[in-house]
Amino acid sequence: MCKINGVYLIKNNVTKRIRIGSATDIDKRFSHYKSQLANGLGNKNMVEDVVNYGLDSFEFIVLEECAIEDLFKTEQKYMNLYSDCFDKDYGYNSNMVRKREKYIRNLDKAKEYKEKRSKIIYGIRCISKSC
C-alpha cells in the first residue's frame, strides 16, 4: 500500500461540518482521527458529533494528491475554496492555515531531529569512560 500525500476533507453528513487538512500519509491520518474520536479525544466539536451521531456519520475524503513540497499550497487552495465553512457553526478547523510554508523533514533530517530531541529530553548518554 502506497502512502498518499495530499489534502483531505472530513465531513459529518448529519451536521455538514467539515475539516480540511493535509498529510504525508492520509490513510494513517484518517486512522489516527478515527481512533482518537472513538476514544473521545481530539477536536472538541468532532468528538461531540461522534457522541451525538456516531463515527459512521463521518466521511473521510481525499481531495487531491500532491507532492510533499506542494502540500501547503494545495491545502491553502482548499482552505480558500471552503473558507465560508470555517466559522464555529460550520467547520471543525479552528483557524486558517497560519504557516506560509510547511516544513517537512526528509528521512535524514527527521532522524537528526529525533536524536536531538532525545538528548534534550533524556540527557546525553555517554558510552565511553571518558564522559
Contact map, one row per residue, 1 for C-alpha under 8 A:
11100000000000000000000000000000000000000000000000000000000000000000000000000000000000000000000000000000000000000000000000000000000
11110000000000000000000000000000000000000000000000000000000000000000000000000000000000000000000000000000000000000000000000000000000
11111000000000000000000111100000000000000000000000000000000000000000000000000000000000000000000000000000000000000000000000000000000
01111100000000000000000111100000000000000000000000000000000000001000000000000000000000000000000000000000000000000000000000000000000
00111110000000000000011111000000000000000000000000000000000000001111001000000000000000000000000000000000000000000000000000000000000
00011111000000000000011111000000000000000000000000000000000001111111001001100000000000000000000000000000000000000000000000000000000
00001111100000000001111001000000000000000000000000000000000001111100001001100000000000000000000000000000000000000000000000000000000
00000111110000000001111001000000000000000000000000000000000111110000000000000000000000000000000000000000000000000000000000000000000
00000011111000000111100000000000000000000000000000000000000111100000000000000000000000000000000000000000000000000000000000000000000
00000001111100000111000000000000000000000000000000000000011110000000000000000000000000000000000000000000000000000000000000000000000
00000000111110011110000000000000000000000000000000000000011110000000000000000000000000000000000000000000000000000000000000000000000
00000000011111111100000000000000000000000000000010000000111000000000000000000000000000000000000000000000000000000000000000000000000
00000000001111111000000000000000000000000000000000000000111000000000000000000000000000000000000000000000000000000000000000000000000
00000000000111110000000000000000000000000000000000001000100000000000000000000000000000000000000000000000000000000000000000000000000
00000000000111111000000000000000000000000000000010000000000000000000000000000000000000000100000000000000000000000000000000000000000
00000000001111111100000000000000000000000000000000000000000000000000000000000000000000000100000000000000000000000000000000000000000
00000000001110111110000000000000000000000000000000000000000000000000000000000000000010001111000000000000000000000000000000000000000
00000000111100011111000000000000000000000000000000000000000000000000000000000000000010000111100000000000000000000000000000000000000
00000000111000001111100000000000000000000000000000000000000000000000000000000000000000000011100000000000000000000000000000000000000
00000011110000000111110000000000000000000000000000000000000000000000000000100110000000000000100000000000000000000000000000000000000
00000011100000000011111000000000000000000000000000000000000000000000000000100000000000000000000000000000000000000000000000000000000
00001111000000000001111101000000000000000000000000000000000000000000001100100000000000000000000000000000000000000000000000000000000
00001111000000000000111111001000000000000000000000000000000000000000001000000000000000000000000000000000000000000000000000000000000
00111100000000000000011111000000000000000000000000000000000000000001000000000000000000000000000000000000000000000000000000000000000
00111100000000000000001111111000000000000000000000000000000000000000000000000000000000000000000000000000000000000000000000000000000
00111111000000000000011111111100000000000000000000000000000001000000000000000000000000000000000000000000000000000000000000000000000
00110000000000000000000011111110000000000000000000000000000000000000000000000000000000000000000000000000000000000000000000000000000
00000000000000000000000011111111000000000000000000000000000000000000000000000000000000000000000000000000000000000000000000000000000
00000000000000000000001011111111100000000000000000000000000000000000000000000000000000000000000000000000000000000000000000000000000
00000000000000000000000001111111110000000000000000000000000100000000000000000000000000000000000000000000000000000000000000000000000
00000000000000000000000000111111111000000000000000000000000000000000000000000000000000000000000000000000000000000000000000000000000
00000000000000000000000000011111111100000000000000000000000000000000000000000000000000000000000000000000000000000000000000000000000
00000000000000000000000000001111111110000100000000000000000000000000000000000000000000000000000000000000000000000000000000000000000
00000000000000000000000000000111111111000000000000000010000000000000000000000000000000000000000000000000000000000000000000000000000
00000000000000000000000000000011111111100000000000000000000000000000000000000000000000000000000000000000000000000000000000000000000
00000000000000000000000000000001111111111100000000000000000000000000000000000000000000000000000000000000000000000000000000000000000
00000000000000000000000000000000111111111100011001000010000000000000000000000000000000000000000000000000000000000000000000000000000
00000000000000000000000000000000011111111000000001000010000000000000000000000000000000000000000000000000000000000000000000000000000
00000000000000000000000000000000001111111000000000000000000000000000000000000000000000000000000000000000000000000000000000000000000
00000000000000000000000000000000000111111100001000000000000000000000000000000000000000000000000000000000000000000000000000000000000
00000000000000000000000000000000000111111111001000000000000000000000000000000000000000000000000000000000000000000000000000000000000
00000000000000000000000000000000100110011111011000000000000000000000000000000000000000000000000000000000000000000000000000000000000
00000000000000000000000000000000000000001111111000000000000000000000000000000000000000000001000000000000000000000000000000000000000
00000000000000000000000000000000000000001111111100000000000000000000000000000000000000000000000000000000000000000000000000000000000
00000000000000000000000000000000000000000011111110000000000000000000000000000000000000000001000000000000000000000000000000000000000
00000000000000000000000000000000000010000111111111000000000000000000000000000000000000000001000000000000000000000000000000000000000
00000000000000000000000000000000000010011111111111100000000000000000000000000000000000000000000000000000000000000000000000000000000
00000000000000000000000000000000000000000001111111110000000000000000000000000000000000000000000000000000000000000000000000000000000
00000000000100100000000000000000000000000000111111111100000000000000000000000000000000000000000000000000000000000000000000000000000
00000000000000000000000000000000000011000000011111111110100000000000000000000000000000000000000000000000000000000000000000000000000
00000000000000000000000000000000000000000000001111111100000000000000000000000000000000000000000000000000000000000000000000000000000
00000000000000000000000000000000000000000000000111111100000000000000000000000000000000000000000000000000000000000000000000000000000
00000000000001000000000000000000000000000000000011111111100000000000000000000000000000000000000000000000000000000000000000000000000
00000000000000000000000000000000000000000000000011111111110000000000000000000000000000000000000000000000000000000000000000000000000
00000000000000000000000000000000010011000000000001001111110000000000000000000000000000000000000000000000000000000000000000000000000
00000000000000000000000000000000000000000000000000001111111000000000000000000000000000000000000000000000000000000000000000000000000
00000000000111000000000000000000000000000000000001001111111000000000000000000000000000000000000000000000000000000000000000000000000
00000000011110000000000000000000000000000000000000000111111100000000000000000000000000000000000000000000000000000000000000000000000
00000000011110000000000000000000000000000000000000000001111110000000000000000000000000000000000000000000000000000000000000000000000
00000001111000000000000000000100000000000000000000000000011111000000000000000000000000000000000000000000000000000000000000000000000
00000001111000000000000000000000000000000000000000000000001111100000000000000000000000000000000000000000000000000000000000000000000
00000111100000000000000001000000000000000000000000000000000111111000000000000000000000000000000000000000000000000000000000000000000
00000111100000000000000000000000000000000000000000000000000011111000000000000000000000000000000000000000000000000000000000000000000
00000111000000000000000000000000000000000000000000000000000001111100000001000000000000000000000000000000000000000000000000000000000
00011110000000000000000000000000000000000000000000000000000001111110000000000000000000000000000000000000000000000000000000000000000
00001110000000000000000000000000000000000000000000000000000000011111011001000000000000000000000000000000000000000000000000000000000
00001100000000000000000000000000000000000000000000000000000000001111111000000000000000000000000000000000000000000000000000000000000
00001100000000000000000100000000000000000000000000000000000000000111111000000000000000000000000000000001000000000000000000000000000
00000000000000000000000000000000000000000000000000000000000000000011111100000000000000000000000000000001000000000000000000000000000
00000000000000000000000000000000000000000000000000000000000000000111111111000000000000000000000000000000000000000000000000000000000
00001110000000000000011000000000000000000000000000000000000000000111111111100000000000000000000000000100000000000000000000000000000
00000000000000000000010000000000000000000000000000000000000000000000111111110000000000000000000000011100000000000000000000000000000
00000000000000000000000000000000000000000000000000000000000000000000011111111000000000000000000000000000000000000000000000000000000
00000110000000000000000000000000000000000000000000000000000000010100011111111100000000000000000000000000000000000000000000000000000
00000110000000000001110000000000000000000000000000000000000000000000001111111110000000000000000000000000000000000000000000000000000
00000000000000000000000000000000000000000000000000000000000000000000000111111111000000000000000010000000000000000000000000000000000
00000000000000000000000000000000000000000000000000000000000000000000000011111111100000000000000000000000000000000000000000000000000
00000000000000000001000000000000000000000000000000000000000000000000000001111111110000000000000000000000000000000000000000000000000
00000000000000000001000000000000000000000000000000000000000000000000000000111111111000000000000110000000000000000000000000000000000
00000000000000000000000000000000000000000000000000000000000000000000000000011111111000000000000000000000000000000000000000000000000
00000000000000000000000000000000000000000000000000000000000000000000000000001111111000000000000000000000000000000000000000000000000
00000000000000000000000000000000000000000000000000000000000000000000000000000111111111000000000000000000000000000000000000000000000
00000000000000000000000000000000000000000000000000000000000000000000000000000011111111000000000000000000000000000000000000000000000
00000000000000000000000000000000000000000000000000000000000000000000000000000000011111100000000000000000000000000000000000000000000
00000000000000001100000000000000000000000000000000000000000000000000000000000000011111100110000000000000000000000000000000000000000
00000000000000000000000000000000000000000000000000000000000000000000000000000000011111111111111100000000000000000000000000000000000
00000000000000000000000000000000000000000000000000000000000000000000000000000000000111111110000000000000000000000000000000000000000
00000000000000000000000000000000000000000000000000000000000000000000000000000000000001111111010000000000000000000000000000000000000
00000000000000001000000000000000000000000000000000000000000000000000000000000000000001111110000000000000000000000000000000000000000
00000000000000111100000000000000000000000000000000000000000000000000000000000000000011111111000000000000000000000000000000000000000
00000000000000001110000000000000000000000000000000000000000000000000000000000000000011111111110000000000000000000000000000000000000
00000000000000001110000000000000000000000010110000000000000000000000000000000000000001010111110000000000000000000000000000000000000
00000000000000000111000000000000000000000000000000000000000000000000000000000000000001000011111100000000000000000000000000000000000
00000000000000000000000000000000000000000000000000000000000000000000000000000000000001010011111100000000000000000000000000000000000
00000000000000000000000000000000000000000000000000000000000000000000000000000000000001000000111111000000000000000000000000000000000
00000000000000000000000000000000000000000000000000000000000000000000000000000010000001000000111111000000000000000000000000000000000
00000000000000000000000000000000000000000000000000000000000000000000000000010010000000000000001111110000000000000000000000000000000
00000000000000000000000000000000000000000000000000000000000000000000000000000000000000000000001111110000000000000000000000000000000
00000000000000000000000000000000000000000000000000000000000000000000000000000000000000000000000011111100000000000000000000000000000
00000000000000000000000000000000000000000000000000000000000000000000000100000000000000000000000011111100000000000000000000000000000
00000000000000000000000000000000000000000000000000000000000000000000000100000000000000000000000000111110000000000000000000000000000
00000000000000000000000000000000000000000000000000000000000000000000001100000000000000000000000000111111000000000000000000000000000
00000000000000000000000000000000000000000000000000000000000000000000000000000000000000000000000000001111100000000000000000000000000
00000000000000000000000000000000000000000000000000000000000000000001100000000000000000000000000000000111110000000000000000000000000
00000000000000000000000000000000000000000000000000000000000000000000000000000000000000000000000000000011111111000000000000000000000
00000000000000000000000000000000000000000000000000000000000000000000000000000000000000000000000000000001111111000000000000000000000
00000000000000000000000000000000000000000000000000000000000000000000000000000000000000000000000000000000111111100000000000000000000
00000000000000000000000000000000000000000000000000000000000000000000000000000000000000000000000000000000111111110000000000000000000
00000000000000000000000000000000000000000000000000000000000000000000000000000000000000000000000000000000111111111000000000000000000
00000000000000000000000000000000000000000000000000000000000000000000000000000000000000000000000000000000111111111100000000000000000
00000000000000000000000000000000000000000000000000000000000000000000000000000000000000000000000000000000001111111110000000000000000
00000000000000000000000000000000000000000000000000000000000000000000000000000000000000000000000000000000000111111111000000000000000
00000000000000000000000000000000000000000000000000000000000000000000000000000000000000000000000000000000000011111111100000000000000
00000000000000000000000000000000000000000000000000000000000000000000000000000000000000000000000000000000000001111111110000000000000
00000000000000000000000000000000000000000000000000000000000000000000000000000000000000000000000000000000000000111111111000000000000
00000000000000000000000000000000000000000000000000000000000000000000000000000000000000000000000000000000000000011111111100000000000
00000000000000000000000000000000000000000000000000000000000000000000000000000000000000000000000000000000000000001111111110000000000
00000000000000000000000000000000000000000000000000000000000000000000000000000000000000000000000000000000000000000111111111100000000
00000000000000000000000000000000000000000000000000000000000000000000000000000000000000000000000000000000000000000011111111111000000
00000000000000000000000000000000000000000000000000000000000000000000000000000000000000000000000000000000000000000001111111110000000
00000000000000000000000000000000000000000000000000000000000000000000000000000000000000000000000000000000000000000000111111100000000
00000000000000000000000000000000000000000000000000000000000000000000000000000000000000000000000000000000000000000000011111110000000
00000000000000000000000000000000000000000000000000000000000000000000000000000000000000000000000000000000000000000000011111111000000
00000000000000000000000000000000000000000000000000000000000000000000000000000000000000000000000000000000000000000000001101111100000
00000000000000000000000000000000000000000000000000000000000000000000000000000000000000000000000000000000000000000000001000111110000
00000000000000000000000000000000000000000000000000000000000000000000000000000000000000000000000000000000000000000000000000011111101
00000000000000000000000000000000000000000000000000000000000000000000000000000000000000000000000000000000000000000000000000001111101
00000000000000000000000000000000000000000000000000000000000000000000000000000000000000000000000000000000000000000000000000000111111
00000000000000000000000000000000000000000000000000000000000000000000000000000000000000000000000000000000000000000000000000000111111
00000000000000000000000000000000000000000000000000000000000000000000000000000000000000000000000000000000000000000000000000000001111
00000000000000000000000000000000000000000000000000000000000000000000000000000000000000000000000000000000000000000000000000000111111
